[in-house]
Amino acid sequence: MRQFNIPQELQSLSNQRTRFNALKMKAAENLEKLHLAFSQEEIGCEPSVLGIGIFEFTFYGVLFFVKTEIAIDSTAGVRDGEMNIYTTLKDEDELVLSYSFDAIGNIGDGYTSDNFSKCYYVDFYGKVITFFQEKEIKFSLK
């Protein structure tokens, strides 16, 4: 039977909850900035908000959705957050692009909450072209 050090266990749980809440707030901020960037005329994806932590957009006739998620592992507990773009193929969600982020504003490889959104779009554009070539999927001309 496992022995608990209750004060230590409660402190650990409190730390995990604090980290989770900080990531949740940063996820909402990042998603709002990303939504705004995807709405701008030069990008023209016309995203629509589906709910807390998720929006969808159409790109060359293909539906995608951006979702913020928080990774948890068995040893460290709450890790970093992720901003993921998925599309659905054959009734399964397929990950197209993923950026991790932390609670203080670092995103991906060297971005911050202030400068990542257009870079994320440019990266998405390149990834989606490669993704669709690999999957032999054609873009719609509508």
NUZAMI-15516 format. One record per atom (N, C-alpha, C): residue number from 1; residue in one letter; atom name; x, z, y. Coordinates in steps of 0.02 Angstrom, whole numbers, always signed. Layout:
BEGIN
PT   paba   fiba   zalo       px       pz       py
PT    NUM      A     CA        X        Z        Y
...
***
This chain:
BEGIN
PT   paba   fiba   zalo       px       pz       py
PT      1      M      N      +42       +0      -59
PT      1      M     CA       +0       +0       +0
PT      1      M      C      +44       +0      +62
PT      2      R      N      +28      -43     +109
PT      2      R     CA      +67      -49     +170
PT      2      R      C      +53       +8     +217
PT      3      Q      N     +106      +36     +245
PT      3      Q     CA     +101      +89     +295
PT      3      Q      C     +103      +57     +365
PT      4      F      N      +58      +77     +408
PT      4      F     CA      +55      +51     +476
PT      4      F      C      +84     +101     +525
PT      5      N      N     +122      +75     +572
PT      5      N     CA     +141     +113     +631
PT      5      N      C      +90      +92     +684
PT      6      I      N      +36     +129     +688
PT      6      I     CA      -21     +108     +729
PT      6      I      C       -3      +94     +802
PT      7      P      N      +34     +137     +837
PT      7      P     CA      +51     +120     +906
PT      7      P      C      +90      +54     +912
PT      8      Q      N     +136      +44     +867
PT      8      Q     CA     +176      -18     +868
PT      8      Q      C     +133      -79     +851
PT      9      E      N      +90      -72     +801
PT      9      E     CA      +46     -128     +782
PT      9      E      C       -2     -145     +839
PT     10      L      N      -31      -94     +871
PT     10      L     CA      -77     -107     +927
PT     10      L      C      -41     -140     +985
PT     11      Q      N      +21     -119     +998
PT     11      Q     CA      +60     -150    +1052
PT     11      Q      C      +74     -223    +1036
PT     12      S      N      +90     -238     +974
PT     12      S     CA     +103     -306     +953
PT     12      S      C      +40     -349     +961
PT     13      L      N      -17     -323     +941
PT     13      L     CA      -80     -359     +949
PT     13      L      C      -97     -370    +1023
PT     14      S      N      -83     -321    +1063
PT     14      S     CA      -95     -327    +1135
PT     14      S      C      -50     -382    +1165
PT     15      N      N      +13     -383    +1144
PT     15      N     CA      +59     -435    +1168
PT     15      N      C      +36     -504    +1147
PT     16      Q      N      +12     -511    +1085
PT     16      Q     CA      -13     -575    +1061
PT     16      Q      C      -74     -597    +1101
PT     17      R      N     -120     -551    +1114
PT     17      R     CA     -180     -567    +1152
PT     17      R      C     -162     -587    +1224
PT     18      T      N     -114     -552    +1254
PT     18      T     CA      -92     -569    +1322
PT     18      T      C      -61     -638    +1323
PT     19      R      N      -20     -654    +1274
PT     19      R     CA      +12     -721    +1270
PT     19      R      C      -41     -775    +1259
PT     20      F      N      -89     -761    +1215
PT     20      F     CA     -142     -809    +1202
PT     20      F      C     -182     -823    +1266
PT     21      N      N     -201     -771    +1302
PT     21      N     CA     -240     -779    +1363
PT     21      N      C     -200     -816    +1417
PT     22      A      N     -135     -803    +1422
PT     22      A     CA      -94     -839    +1471
PT     22      A      C      -90     -913    +1453
PT     23      L      N      -83     -929    +1389
PT     23      L     CA      -81     -999    +1367
PT     23      L      C     -149    -1032    +1379
PT     24      K      N     -202     -996    +1367
PT     24      K     CA     -269    -1023    +1377
PT     24      K      C     -280    -1041    +1451
PT     25      M      N     -258     -998    +1496
PT     25      M     CA     -264    -1013    +1568
PT     25      M      C     -221    -1073    +1587
PT     26      K      N     -160    -1076    +1562
PT     26      K     CA     -116    -1132    +1577
PT     26      K      C     -143    -1196    +1547
PT     27      A      N     -173    -1193    +1488
PT     27      A     CA     -204    -1251    +1457
PT     27      A      C     -259    -1280    +1501
PT     28      A      N     -301    -1237    +1528
PT     28      A     CA     -355    -1260    +1572
PT     28      A      C     -327    -1293    +1634
PT     29      E      N     -275    -1264    +1663
PT     29      E     CA     -243    -1293    +1722
PT     29      E      C     -212    -1362    +1706
PT     30      N      N     -176    -1365    +1651
PT     30      N     CA     -144    -1428    +1631
PT     30      N      C     -195    -1482    +1616
PT     31      L      N     -248    -1464    +1581
PT     31      L     CA     -300    -1512    +1563
PT     31      L      C     -334    -1539    +1626
PT     32      E      N     -346    -1496    +1674
PT     32      E     CA     -377    -1518    +1737
PT     32      E      C     -332    -1569    +1772
PT     33      K      N     -267    -1556    +1774
PT     33      K     CA     -221    -1603    +1806
PT     33      K      C     -217    -1669    +1768
PT     34      L      N     -219    -1665    +1703
PT     34      L     CA     -217    -1725    +1662
PT     34      L      C     -281    -1766    +1671
PT     35      H      N     -337    -1732    +1672
PT     35      H     CA     -401    -1765    +1683
PT     35      H      C     -401    -1802    +1750
PT     36      L      N     -375    -1769    +1802
PT     36      L     CA     -372    -1799    +1868
PT     36      L      C     -326    -1861    +1867
PT     37      A      N     -269    -1856    +1835
PT     37      A     CA     -223    -1913    +1832
PT     37      A      C     -254    -1972    +1795
PT     38      F      N     -289    -1959    +1739
PT     38      F     CA     -320    -2012    +1701
PT     38      F      C     -379    -2043    +1739
PT     39      S      N     -406    -2007    +1788
PT     39      S     CA     -462    -2032    +1828
PT     39      S      C     -440    -2078    +1885
PT     40      Q      N     -376    -2075    +1903
PT     40      Q     CA     -352    -2114    +1960
PT     40      Q      C     -358    -2188    +1947
PT     41      E      N     -368    -2225    +2001
PT     41      E     CA     -384    -2295    +1997
PT     41      E      C     -331    -2336    +1960
PT     42      E      N     -267    -2322    +1972
PT     42      E     CA     -215    -2362    +1940
PT     42      E      C     -213    -2352    +1864
PT     43      I      N     -241    -2297    +1841
PT     43      I     CA     -244    -2285    +1769
PT     43      I      C     -312    -2308    +1742
PT     44      G      N     -365    -2288    +1774
PT     44      G     CA     -431    -2314    +1760
PT     44      G      C     -461    -2300    +1692
PT     45      C      N     -447    -2242    +1664
PT     45      C     CA     -474    -2225    +1598
PT     45      C      C     -544    -2196    +1600
PT     46      E      N     -567    -2174    +1658
PT     46      E     CA     -633    -2145    +1667
PT     46      E      C     -649    -2091    +1615
PT     47      P      N     -611    -2037    +1616
PT     47      P     CA     -623    -1984    +1567
PT     47      P      C     -687    -1946    +1580
PT     48      S      N     -716    -1920    +1527
PT     48      S     CA     -775    -1877    +1534
PT     48      S      C     -761    -1811    +1498
PT     49      V      N     -780    -1757    +1530
PT     49      V     CA     -768    -1690    +1502
PT     49      V      C     -818    -1677    +1446
PT     50      L      N     -793    -1656    +1389
PT     50      L     CA     -836    -1640    +1332
PT     50      L      C     -850    -1565    +1327
PT     51      G      N     -805    -1526    +1353
PT     51      G     CA     -813    -1454    +1348
PT     51      G      C     -749    -1420    +1369
PT     52      I      N     -746    -1356    +1358
PT     52      I     CA     -686    -1318    +1375
PT     52      I      C     -628    -1341    +1331
PT     53      G      N     -575    -1362    +1363
PT     53      G     CA     -514    -1380    +1327
PT     53      G      C     -514    -1450    +1296
PT     54      I      N     -561    -1494    +1317
PT     54      I     CA     -563    -1561    +1286
PT     54      I      C     -597    -1611    +1334
PT     55      F      N     -568    -1671    +1338
PT     55      F     CA     -602    -1727    +1370
PT     55      F      C     -588    -1791    +1332
PT     56      E      N     -630    -1840    +1342
PT     56      E     CA     -621    -1904    +1307
PT     56      E      C     -615    -1960    +1358
PT     57      F      N     -586    -2016    +1336
PT     57      F     CA     -581    -2074    +1379
PT     57      F      C     -575    -2136    +1335
PT     58      T      N     -592    -2193    +1364
PT     58      T     CA     -587    -2256    +1328
PT     58      T      C     -528    -2294    +1356
PT     59      F      N     -487    -2321    +1312
PT     59      F     CA     -428    -2359    +1331
PT     59      F      C     -429    -2424    +1292
PT     60      Y      N     -436    -2480    +1328
PT     60      Y     CA     -442    -2546    +1296
PT     60      Y      C     -496    -2546    +1241
PT     61      G      N     -551    -2513    +1256
PT     61      G     CA     -608    -2514    +1210
PT     61      G      C     -603    -2464    +1153
PT     62      V      N     -551    -2424    +1150
PT     62      V     CA     -542    -2375    +1096
PT     62      V      C     -551    -2305    +1125
PT     63      L      N     -591    -2264    +1090
PT     63      L     CA     -605    -2196    +1113
PT     63      L      C     -550    -2148    +1092
PT     64      F      N     -526    -2109    +1140
PT     64      F     CA     -475    -2058    +1128
PT     64      F      C     -502    -1992    +1155
PT     65      F      N     -474    -1937    +1131
PT     65      F     CA     -490    -1873    +1161
PT     65      F      C     -428    -1831    +1167
PT     66      V      N     -425    -1795    +1223
PT     66      V     CA     -369    -1750    +1237
PT     66      V      C     -394    -1679    +1225
PT     67      K      N     -355    -1642    +1188
PT     67      K     CA     -376    -1576    +1167
PT     67      K      C     -317    -1528    +1176
PT     68      T      N     -330    -1470    +1206
PT     68      T     CA     -278    -1419    +1210
PT     68      T      C     -287    -1371    +1151
PT     69      E      N     -231    -1355    +1120
PT     69      E     CA     -232    -1312    +1061
PT     69      E      C     -174    -1262    +1066
PT     70      I      N     -181    -1207    +1033
PT     70      I     CA     -129    -1156    +1033
PT     70      I      C     -105    -1146     +961
PT     71      A      N      -41    -1154     +952
PT     71      A     CA      -11    -1148     +885
PT     71      A      C       +2    -1075     +869
PT     72      I      N      -11    -1058     +807
PT     72      I     CA       +1     -990     +783
PT     72      I      C      +39     -996     +717
PT     73      D      N      +92     -957     +710
PT     73      D     CA     +127     -957     +646
PT     73      D      C     +128     -887     +616
PT     74      S      N     +146     -882     +553
PT     74      S     CA     +139     -818     +517
PT     74      S      C     +191     -767     +538
PT     75      T      N     +247     -788     +567
PT     75      T     CA     +299     -739     +584
PT     75      T      C     +297     -719     +658
PT     76      A      N     +289     -767     +703
PT     76      A     CA     +292     -752     +774
PT     76      A      C     +223     -743     +806
PT     77      G      N     +171     -761     +769
PT     77      G     CA     +104     -756     +798
PT     77      G      C      +91     -815     +845
PT     78      V      N      +66     -801     +904
PT     78      V     CA      +51     -853     +953
PT     78      V      C     +116     -885     +977
PT     79      R      N     +120     -950     +968
PT     79      R     CA     +180     -988     +991
PT     79      R      C     +163    -1021    +1057
PT     80      D      N     +175    -1086    +1061
PT     80      D     CA     +161    -1123    +1122
PT     80      D      C      +93    -1158    +1117
PT     81      G      N      +71    -1182    +1174
PT     81      G     CA      +11    -1223    +1175
PT     81      G      C      +30    -1296    +1165
PT     82      E      N      -19    -1337    +1150
PT     82      E     CA       -9    -1408    +1141
PT     82      E      C      -64    -1447    +1176
PT     83      M      N      -45    -1503    +1208
PT     83      M     CA      -93    -1551    +1235
PT     83      M      C      -87    -1612    +1190
PT     84      N      N     -140    -1624    +1152
PT     84      N     CA     -138    -1677    +1102
PT     84      N      C     -190    -1731    +1117
PT     85      I      N     -170    -1794    +1106
PT     85      I     CA     -217    -1849    +1111
PT     85      I      C     -230    -1875    +1041
PT     86      Y      N     -294    -1879    +1023
PT     86      Y     CA     -315    -1903     +958
PT     86      Y      C     -360    -1964     +966
PT     87      T      N     -365    -2002     +913
PT     87      T     CA     -417    -2052     +906
PT     87      T      C     -444    -2043     +835
PT     88      T      N     -503    -2068     +822
PT     88      T     CA     -533    -2060     +756
PT     88      T      C     -530    -2127     +720
PT     89      L      N     -499    -2126     +661
PT     89      L     CA     -495    -2186     +618
PT     89      L      C     -521    -2166     +550
PT     90      K      N     -568    -2205     +525
PT     90      K     CA     -596    -2193     +458
PT     90      K      C     -619    -2121     +451
PT     91      D      N     -655    -2096     +501
PT     91      D     CA     -683    -2029     +502
PT     91      D      C     -631    -1973     +500
PT     92      E      N     -569    -1988     +519
PT     92      E     CA     -517    -1937     +523
PT     92      E      C     -484    -1940     +591
PT     93      D      N     -471    -1882     +620
PT     93      D     CA     -435    -1879     +684
PT     93      D      C     -362    -1893     +672
PT     94      E      N     -335    -1941     +710
PT     94      E     CA     -264    -1960     +705
PT     94      E      C     -229    -1940     +770
PT     95      L      N     -176    -1901     +764
PT     95      L     CA     -137    -1880     +821
PT     95      L      C      -96    -1939     +847
PT     96      V      N     -102    -1952     +913
PT     96      V     CA      -65    -2007     +944
PT     96      V      C       -7    -1980     +985
PT     97      L      N      -18    -1925    +1021
PT     97      L     CA      +34    -1897    +1065
PT     97      L      C      +24    -1822    +1071
PT     98      S      N      +79    -1785    +1072
PT     98      S     CA      +76    -1713    +1078
PT     98      S      C     +132    -1689    +1124
PT     99      Y      N     +114    -1647    +1172
PT     99      Y     CA     +163    -1613    +1215
PT     99      Y      C     +151    -1538    +1207
PT    100      S      N     +203    -1501    +1197
PT    100      S     CA     +196    -1428    +1196
PT    100      S      C     +203    -1401    +1267
PT    101      F      N     +176    -1343    +1279
PT    101      F     CA     +183    -1310    +1344
PT    101      F      C     +185    -1235    +1335
PT    102      D      N     +214    -1201    +1384
PT    102      D     CA     +217    -1129    +1381
PT    102      D      C     +176    -1099    +1438
PT    103      A      N     +173    -1034    +1441
PT    103      A     CA     +130    -1000    +1489
PT    103      A      C     +157    -1001    +1560
PT    104      I      N     +220    -1019    +1569
PT    104      I     CA     +248    -1019    +1637
PT    104      I      C     +251    -1088    +1669
PT    105      G      N     +229    -1140    +1632
PT    105      G     CA     +223    -1206    +1662
PT    105      G      C     +271    -1259    +1636
PT    106      N      N     +313    -1243    +1588
PT    106      N     CA     +357    -1294    +1558
PT    106      N      C     +316    -1336    +1510
PT    107      I      N     +326    -1403    +1513
PT    107      I     CA     +288    -1448    +1471
PT    107      I      C     +334    -1500    +1441
PT    108      G      N     +327    -1511    +1375
PT    108      G     CA     +365    -1564    +1342
PT    108      G      C     +439    -1556    +1353
PT    109      D      N     +473    -1612    +1361
PT    109      D     CA     +546    -1613    +1369
PT    109      D      C     +565    -1619    +1443
PT    110      G      N     +559    -1564    +1479
PT    110      G     CA     +584    -1563    +1547
PT    110      G      C     +533    -1572    +1602
PT    111      Y      N     +468    -1570    +1587
PT    111      Y     CA     +417    -1576    +1638
PT    111      Y      C     +391    -1507    +1657
PT    112      T      N     +354    -1505    +1711
PT    112      T     CA     +320    -1444    +1732
PT    112      T      C     +246    -1461    +1743
PT    113      S      N     +206    -1410    +1755
PT    113      S     CA     +135    -1420    +1768
PT    113      S      C     +124    -1465    +1829
PT    114      D      N     +173    -1466    +1874
PT    114      D     CA     +165    -1505    +1935
PT    114      D      C     +181    -1579    +1927
PT    115      N      N     +221    -1598    +1877
PT    115      N     CA     +242    -1669    +1874
PT    115      N      C     +231    -1704    +1807
PT    116      F      N     +195    -1673    +1761
PT    116      F     CA     +191    -1702    +1694
PT    116      F      C     +136    -1755    +1686
PT    117      S      N      +83    -1752    +1725
PT    117      S     CA      +22    -1790    +1707
PT    117      S      C      +32    -1865    +1705
PT    118      K      N      +64    -1894    +1754
PT    118      K     CA      +75    -1967    +1753
PT    118      K      C     +126    -1986    +1700
PT    119      C      N     +176    -1943    +1689
PT    119      C     CA     +225    -1956    +1636
PT    119      C      C     +191    -1954    +1568
PT    120      Y      N     +144    -1909    +1559
PT    120      Y     CA     +106    -1904    +1497
PT    120      Y      C      +67    -1968    +1484
PT    121      Y      N      +37    -1995    +1538
PT    121      Y     CA       +0    -2058    +1531
PT    121      Y      C      +47    -2115    +1512
PT    122      V      N     +104    -2121    +1545
PT    122      V     CA     +152    -2174    +1530
PT    122      V      C     +176    -2168    +1458
PT    123      D      N     +190    -2107    +1437
PT    123      D     CA     +211    -2095    +1367
PT    123      D      C     +155    -2113    +1319
PT    124      F      N      +93    -2094    +1336
PT    124      F     CA      +35    -2112    +1295
PT    124      F      C      +30    -2187    +1287
PT    125      Y      N      +37    -2223    +1342
PT    125      Y     CA      +31    -2296    +1340
PT    125      Y      C      +80    -2326    +1289
PT    126      G      N     +142    -2305    +1292
PT    126      G     CA     +192    -2331    +1244
PT    126      G      C     +176    -2310    +1173
PT    127      K      N     +156    -2248    +1164
PT    127      K     CA     +141    -2223    +1096
PT    127      K      C      +81    -2257    +1067
PT    128      V      N      +29    -2269    +1108
PT    128      V     CA      -32    -2298    +1081
PT    128      V      C      -20    -2371    +1060
PT    129      I      N      +21    -2407    +1097
PT    129      I     CA      +37    -2476    +1078
PT    129      I      C      +72    -2476    +1010
PT    130      T      N     +122    -2434    +1002
PT    130      T     CA     +157    -2429     +938
PT    130      T      C     +111    -2405     +882
PT    131      F      N      +70    -2355     +897
PT    131      F     CA      +23    -2327     +848
PT    131      F      C      -24    -2382     +822
PT    132      F      N      -52    -2421     +868
PT    132      F     CA      -99    -2473     +847
PT    132      F      C      -64    -2531     +811
PT    133      Q      N       -3    -2545     +828
PT    133      Q     CA      +35    -2596     +791
PT    133      Q      C      +47    -2573     +719
PT    134      E      N      +66    -2510     +711
PT    134      E     CA      +79    -2482     +644
PT    134      E      C      +15    -2481     +602
PT    135      K      N      -41    -2464     +633
PT    135      K     CA     -105    -2459     +598
PT    135      K      C     -142    -2526     +593
PT    136      E      N     -112    -2578     +625
PT    136      E     CA     -142    -2646     +626
PT    136      E      C     -213    -2644     +654
PT    137      I      N     -221    -2610     +709
PT    137      I     CA     -286    -2604     +744
PT    137      I      C     -282    -2647     +806
PT    138      K      N     -336    -2681     +822
PT    138      K     CA     -340    -2724     +880
PT    138      K      C     -379    -2690     +936
PT    139      F      N     -357    -2703     +998
PT    139      F     CA     -392    -2678    +1055
PT    139      F      C     -453    -2721    +1069
PT    140      S      N     -505    -2691    +1094
PT    140      S     CA     -566    -2727    +1112
PT    140      S      C     -558    -2761    +1181
PT    141      L      N     -587    -2819    +1190
PT    141      L     CA     -584    -2854    +1253
PT    141      L      C     -646    -2843    +1296
PT    142      K      N     -687    -2794    +1279
PT    142      K     CA     -748    -2782    +1319
PT    142      K      C     -732    -2748    +1383
***
